[in-house]
Amino acid sequence: MKKSMPLVFAVLSIAFFIVLIAQHERHLSNSASIYVRLKPVDPRSMMQGDYMALNYHLYFGGVPPAMAFTEEHIAEHADSENLKREGFLNQQRVMSYVQLDAQRRVIRTSFNADLLMAYPNASARLMLKNPENTFEGLYPAARSFLFAEGLEPCYRNAQFAELKVQENGQPLLVGLVGEQLQPLNCEQQQAWWKGPHS
């Protein structure tokens, strides 16, 4: 029996990873992309490689100040609920609702589900994680993005996180993109990544 235990653990481990991959693929095939602007990222070095700390700008209570909206437009979208800060206390996950622009970029986040009815073709549910039990600590997906050593100069150009979001609001970080939502293609820009040239 003891001799067969390593084999049993190996089979269970393989089955576990197959299930994870299947869930990942199902999420990708049954979701739509939305884009969340990143606050300044923080390149760092770790033992296993490089990564960037991701700070998501969710625009609670209003639209991005850099976008060309009138004062009336901003007032129309201001949250009268005062963000309902108490609503997420002691909850590991909090449902929020996001308004999207024509490029599916998040321009406003609210805890009020009426946003879905007000903008049926330009809104979505977005589940937020709440590990710190603070309003400022809410975030939708991974807080860091790992990449191979040497790609940090390229990933400094990242302006948005691309999230695949299911209808129930579950998000999955799939990549970082530029200001025009264009792929950065950082790996393809590194000669060593492609292998020896002929």
VMD Tcl script that draws the C-alpha trace (Angstrom):
set ca {
  {0.00 0.00 0.00}
  {2.78 2.43 0.93}
  {4.52 1.78 -2.39}
  {1.42 2.82 -4.32}
  {0.90 6.09 -2.41}
  {3.26 8.18 -4.61}
  {1.41 6.96 -7.69}
  {-1.95 7.83 -6.14}
  {-0.74 11.33 -5.24}
  {0.65 11.79 -8.76}
  {-2.65 10.77 -10.36}
  {-4.63 13.04 -8.02}
  {-2.30 15.96 -8.76}
  {-2.68 15.48 -12.51}
  {-6.47 15.24 -12.17}
  {-6.51 18.42 -10.07}
  {-4.58 20.38 -12.70}
  {-6.77 19.03 -15.50}
  {-9.85 20.27 -13.64}
  {-8.22 23.70 -13.11}
  {-7.36 23.96 -16.81}
  {-10.88 22.95 -17.81}
  {-12.39 25.57 -15.49}
  {-10.01 28.19 -16.88}
  {-10.93 27.36 -20.49}
  {-14.65 27.37 -19.64}
  {-14.27 30.80 -18.04}
  {-12.53 32.17 -21.14}
  {-15.13 30.78 -23.53}
  {-18.12 32.00 -21.49}
  {-17.05 35.55 -20.69}
  {-16.55 38.98 -22.22}
  {-13.57 41.31 -21.97}
  {-13.65 44.52 -19.99}
  {-10.70 46.85 -19.41}
  {-9.75 48.45 -16.11}
  {-7.26 51.31 -16.05}
  {-4.19 50.68 -13.95}
  {-2.84 53.17 -11.48}
  {0.98 53.45 -11.60}
  {2.40 49.92 -11.57}
  {5.28 48.88 -9.38}
  {7.99 46.77 -11.07}
  {9.84 44.58 -8.60}
  {12.18 41.61 -8.59}
  {11.49 38.34 -6.85}
  {13.43 35.11 -6.58}
  {11.22 33.45 -9.19}
  {11.29 36.35 -11.65}
  {9.87 39.82 -12.16}
  {6.37 41.06 -11.54}
  {4.30 44.20 -11.44}
  {1.98 45.12 -8.61}
  {-1.38 46.03 -10.14}
  {-3.46 48.86 -8.72}
  {-6.85 49.00 -10.40}
  {-8.59 52.33 -10.92}
  {-12.31 51.52 -10.61}
  {-13.71 55.08 -10.57}
  {-16.15 54.70 -7.69}
  {-18.76 57.43 -7.87}
  {-17.80 59.01 -11.17}
  {-16.12 58.91 -14.53}
  {-12.38 59.16 -15.27}
  {-11.30 62.81 -14.95}
  {-9.12 62.55 -18.05}
  {-12.08 61.72 -20.28}
  {-13.94 64.49 -22.06}
  {-17.29 64.55 -20.25}
  {-19.29 67.64 -19.43}
  {-20.03 68.73 -15.87}
  {-23.66 67.73 -16.42}
  {-22.58 64.25 -17.48}
  {-20.41 63.84 -14.39}
  {-23.20 65.08 -12.12}
  {-25.63 62.65 -13.75}
  {-23.32 59.74 -12.91}
  {-22.42 60.78 -9.37}
  {-23.33 58.19 -6.73}
  {-26.06 59.47 -4.41}
  {-25.63 56.38 -2.23}
  {-22.30 57.66 -0.81}
  {-20.75 54.40 -2.08}
  {-22.51 52.34 0.64}
  {-19.21 51.73 2.37}
  {-20.76 49.66 5.15}
  {-22.21 47.16 2.67}
  {-18.98 45.22 2.19}
  {-17.77 44.94 5.78}
  {-16.83 41.40 6.83}
  {-17.49 40.02 3.34}
  {-14.68 38.26 1.49}
  {-16.22 39.13 -1.87}
  {-18.42 42.08 -2.81}
  {-20.57 42.41 -5.91}
  {-20.14 45.69 -7.75}
  {-21.57 47.05 -11.00}
  {-19.50 48.79 -13.63}
  {-20.41 51.18 -16.40}
  {-18.45 50.74 -19.63}
  {-17.62 53.10 -22.47}
  {-17.77 52.16 -26.15}
  {-14.40 50.36 -25.88}
  {-15.62 48.41 -22.81}
  {-13.36 50.36 -20.47}
  {-14.63 50.78 -16.91}
  {-15.62 54.41 -16.37}
  {-17.63 54.01 -13.18}
  {-18.13 51.44 -10.41}
  {-21.06 51.33 -8.01}
  {-22.60 49.01 -5.44}
  {-26.04 49.91 -6.81}
  {-27.55 47.27 -9.12}
  {-29.74 49.97 -10.74}
  {-26.69 50.70 -12.89}
  {-27.47 47.53 -14.90}
  {-30.95 48.80 -15.74}
  {-29.78 52.34 -16.47}
  {-27.12 51.12 -18.94}
  {-28.23 47.64 -20.09}
  {-25.85 47.59 -23.06}
  {-22.92 49.28 -21.34}
  {-22.67 47.75 -17.89}
  {-21.63 44.53 -16.17}
  {-21.36 42.83 -12.82}
  {-17.87 42.70 -11.34}
  {-17.02 40.70 -8.23}
  {-14.44 42.40 -6.02}
  {-12.17 40.77 -3.45}
  {-12.07 42.26 0.03}
  {-9.14 40.70 1.93}
  {-8.40 43.81 4.02}
  {-12.02 44.62 4.84}
  {-11.45 48.20 3.73}
  {-12.97 50.25 0.94}
  {-9.52 51.10 -0.44}
  {-8.49 47.44 -0.48}
  {-11.18 46.25 -2.90}
  {-9.85 44.82 -6.17}
  {-11.24 42.60 -8.98}
  {-8.50 40.16 -9.94}
  {-4.84 39.29 -9.36}
  {-2.85 41.99 -7.58}
  {0.34 41.14 -9.43}
  {1.35 40.13 -12.94}
  {4.35 37.82 -13.34}
  {6.58 38.03 -16.40}
  {9.93 36.72 -17.55}
  {13.11 38.51 -16.58}
  {14.03 41.34 -18.92}
  {10.49 42.28 -19.98}
  {9.96 45.04 -17.42}
  {10.69 47.94 -19.86}
  {7.97 46.65 -22.17}
  {5.40 46.08 -19.43}
  {5.95 49.62 -18.18}
  {3.75 50.62 -21.14}
  {0.76 48.79 -19.68}
  {-2.20 51.12 -19.13}
  {-5.12 48.71 -18.75}
  {-5.75 45.25 -17.37}
  {-7.87 43.01 -19.58}
  {-10.35 41.01 -17.53}
  {-12.57 38.23 -18.81}
  {-15.77 38.57 -16.79}
  {-18.54 36.00 -16.65}
  {-22.19 37.02 -16.48}
  {-22.20 36.38 -12.73}
  {-19.36 38.89 -12.29}
  {-16.46 36.48 -11.78}
  {-13.32 38.10 -13.30}
  {-10.13 36.56 -14.63}
  {-7.02 38.60 -15.47}
  {-5.87 37.59 -18.95}
  {-3.28 40.26 -19.75}
  {-2.06 43.84 -19.77}
  {-2.61 46.15 -22.75}
  {-1.58 49.61 -23.89}
  {-3.36 52.96 -23.97}
  {-5.31 52.05 -27.12}
  {-6.08 48.57 -25.72}
  {-3.48 47.12 -28.05}
  {-1.56 43.95 -27.04}
  {1.93 44.72 -25.77}
  {3.43 41.52 -27.26}
  {6.33 41.81 -24.84}
  {7.43 38.18 -25.15}
  {7.67 38.44 -28.94}
  {9.96 41.46 -28.64}
  {12.64 39.52 -26.76}
  {15.08 37.74 -29.07}
  {16.13 35.27 -26.39}
  {12.53 34.24 -25.88}
  {12.24 33.11 -29.52}
  {15.33 30.93 -29.31}
  {18.41 30.88 -31.56}
  {18.04 32.47 -34.97}
  {18.92 30.55 -38.09}
}
mol new
graphics top color blue
foreach p $ca { graphics top sphere $p radius 0.5 }
foreach p [lrange $ca 0 end-1] q [lrange $ca 1 end] { graphics top cylinder $p $q radius 0.2 }
display resetview
